[in-house]
């Protein structure tokens, strides 16, 4: 279950190693990607790999990028949905018209 929000406010290099987000600044620290719910990048001097973006999307991590005033200017949300969500959407699409009308009453 994802529960961590990571904020990068200093220059850093971000990469993936063993399904962990590796942050290299003055030192190196790693977090399991499956524990991350959102990654916010505040510094304009952050380098990251496309493989990291791919892994963030696969784990459903939201990516927020901030401008010079530290205000969010971009949100990256993955297209990959959770398997249960897709199953619920399929069931909703397959419901009968009378049932849908009763739900809206």
NORPEGI-V779092 format. One record per residue. N is the residue number from 0. RES is the residue in three letters. BURIAL is + if it has 9 or more other C-alpha atoms within 8 Angstrom, else -. Layout:
N|RES|BURIAL, N|RES|BURIAL
This chain:
0|UNK|-, 1|UNK|-, 2|UNK|-, 3|UNK|-, 4|UNK|+, 5|UNK|-, 6|UNK|-, 7|UNK|+, 8|UNK|-, 9|UNK|+, 10|UNK|+, 11|UNK|+, 12|UNK|+, 13|UNK|+, 14|UNK|+, 15|UNK|+, 16|UNK|-, 17|UNK|-, 18|UNK|-, 19|UNK|+, 20|UNK|+, 21|UNK|+, 22|UNK|+, 23|UNK|+, 24|UNK|+, 25|UNK|-, 26|UNK|-, 27|UNK|-, 28|UNK|-, 29|UNK|-, 30|UNK|+, 31|UNK|+, 32|UNK|+, 33|UNK|-, 34|UNK|+, 35|UNK|+, 36|UNK|+, 37|UNK|+, 38|UNK|+, 39|UNK|+, 40|UNK|+, 41|UNK|+, 42|UNK|+, 43|UNK|-, 44|UNK|-, 45|UNK|+, 46|UNK|-, 47|UNK|+, 48|UNK|-, 49|UNK|-, 50|UNK|-, 51|UNK|+, 52|UNK|+, 53|UNK|-, 54|UNK|+, 55|UNK|+, 56|UNK|+, 57|UNK|+, 58|UNK|-, 59|UNK|+, 60|UNK|+, 61|UNK|+, 62|UNK|+, 63|UNK|+, 64|UNK|+, 65|UNK|+, 66|UNK|+, 67|UNK|-, 68|UNK|-, 69|UNK|-, 70|UNK|-, 71|UNK|+, 72|UNK|-, 73|UNK|-, 74|UNK|+, 75|UNK|-, 76|UNK|+, 77|UNK|+, 78|UNK|-, 79|UNK|-, 80|UNK|-, 81|UNK|-, 82|UNK|-, 83|UNK|-, 84|UNK|-, 85|UNK|+, 86|UNK|-, 87|UNK|-, 88|UNK|-, 89|UNK|-, 90|UNK|-, 91|UNK|-, 92|UNK|-, 93|UNK|-, 94|UNK|-, 95|UNK|-, 96|UNK|-, 97|UNK|-, 98|UNK|-, 99|UNK|+, 100|UNK|-, 101|UNK|-, 102|UNK|-, 103|UNK|-, 104|UNK|-
